[in-house]
Amino acid sequence: MNDGQNMNDGQSMNDGQSMKSAILVIYTGGTIGMKEDPQDGTLKPFDFSQIKEEVPELNKFNVRIDSYTFSPLIDSSDVEPALWVNLAELIHERYEDYDGFVILHGTDTMAYSASALSFMLDGLTKPVIFTGSQLPIGVPRTDGKENLISAVEIASAKRADGSAEVPEVAIFFDARLLRGNRSTKYSAEAFNAFASPNLPPLAQAGINIRYNTEIIRKPSAAPLKVQTHLDCRVSILKIHPGITPAVARHSLCAPEIRACILETYGSGNAISKDWFLDIIKEADHLGKILLNVTQCKSGTVNMNLYATGATLKHSGVLSGQDITTEAALGKLFFLMGRSDNNKWVKKMLEKDLCGEITA
């Protein structure tokens, strides 16, 4: 891990009895870990080594639960790729010690982090479950306790052959387990803050947790490989009425930009005016990687459906299919970090690497 990110050593919350599984709970920051200070009434992070006192229901699991807290804690809006690198390295270092990992994370950028780690943890055979809450765990009506309890249960769940029930990076929120790289935050206030419009939940928590085994990915036999080199030279250009040539040219053609995610209308449509198409062609001529992602929460890019989409395709723009913007960003960071060859990156962008697009 990078020396610049200070972390506390894992603290065991085991009571000493024999355990079936071992789970590492990693607290990066966010609302879920806050508790009201009785002295001044402000919300402050609490000691996760005492989590079983705050959430006594965890004592009923026949699971060893250890905690690991980032220091300093990171607000969700301040998350950067350096956090993803530290998380990936931490999981790699502790991989043989635990059966699963639960990452407590702020909600605003959780889908970005879950998407990025799904690419960075190549050959994952154990659950990495992100969760958080809309209300602090130490206040009445919190959704944090239920989210944490279910995330721990899912992270420790095994099949009859002893393999993990969900060997994926996923997000658990409000009774639903969603594939991390298919998730997006769509509500700032509701408890069901996350959605996965183009893929059903991996699991649904009710009286029992029902797993959708048909769509849960099967792990490969290859050992876990962690890629921590990310190339972040990516811009996001949201197509909108009134966009100017100067704005479009900077996002698409600036020398510091290697790739641009075009958030387009509907099934992949954009401006049909000559000035815009000329800038697209200029960016393609410069070797930029251009990826078309729909602004719509649900659906897929189909650049063969309308003339404007077809023009983009012929000008060098790739279809992002039904990928989310969060996953597109993580995928580009990951692929560009692996190679300086833009042609190879473009080829790999069209492939389903870890369930991020519908193959």
C-alpha positions, 0 to 999 in steps of 0.5 A: 500500500502507499505509505501516504495512506495511514491505516490502523492494524486489523482489530479482532472482534472475535470472542475466541470461539471456533468460527466457520468464516472470517470477515474483514470489515474495512471502514473508509469513512462515510455516514455509516460509521458516525455516532452522536457525541453525548457531550456536544451532540455532533456526529463523530466516527466511532471505534469499529473495534467495538462494533459488536456493542453497537450492532449486537446482532452480529454476535449471532453469526458464527463468523469471526469479524475483524475491523480495519479503519482508514486513518484519516477517514475519507469523505465520499466526495473526496474519494480519489483513485489512490483509495482504490489502490489502497483498498486493492492492496489491502485486500491482496495482503489479507486475501488468504486470511479472510473468506470475504471483505465488507467495505464501509464507504460513503454513498456518493462515490460508492458506485465508482469505487465498486466499479473500479475494484471490480476491474482491479481485482482480477481473478477474485474468488471471494466476496467484496461487499460495499455498503453504507447508509443514508443515516448514521449507525448511531441514530434512531431509524438508521439503515446502517445496521441492517445494511451491515448485518446483511453485508456480513452475512453475504460476505460469509455465505458459502455454497455446498462445495465450500466456495463463496456464494458471491465471488464478486465486487458488489453493493448491498443496500436496502435489501438488495445486492447489486453487481458493483459495476452495474450500480449507480446512486439515484436517490439522495434521500431514499433508503434504496439509494442505489439502482442497477437498471440493466441487471437484476439484483444478485440477491434479495434479502427478506426473511431469507437471502435469495441468491440469483445464482444464474447471473452471479459470475463464476470465479476463474481458476487463476490466482488473484492479480491486483492491478494498481496502475491506473491512467486517469486521463479521462474526461466526461462530456455530457451532451446538452442543448447549447454546448459550445464548440470550445467546451466540446473541443477541450473535452475531446481534443485537449493534449492532457486527455487520452480518452473521453466518455461521451454521455449522449442522448437516448440510444447514443445520439448526439449533435448532428451539426458539422462543427461537432462532428468535425471535432469528433473526427479531429479527436479520432485523428489525434488517436483519442479513445471515444466511448459512447455511454447513454445518459439514460439510467436504463437501456443501451447504446445502439449507434445503428438505430439513428443517423446521428449515432451512425455518424458517430460510429463512422467517426471513430466513437465506440459503443459503451453498450449498456455500461454505466458512466461509473463503470466506464470510467473505472474500465478506462482507468484500468485498461489505459493503466495496462497499456499505452496502446490505444488500439488495444484499449479500444479493442478491450473496451468492447469486451465484457471483462467482469460483467459490466456490460451485457455480452 
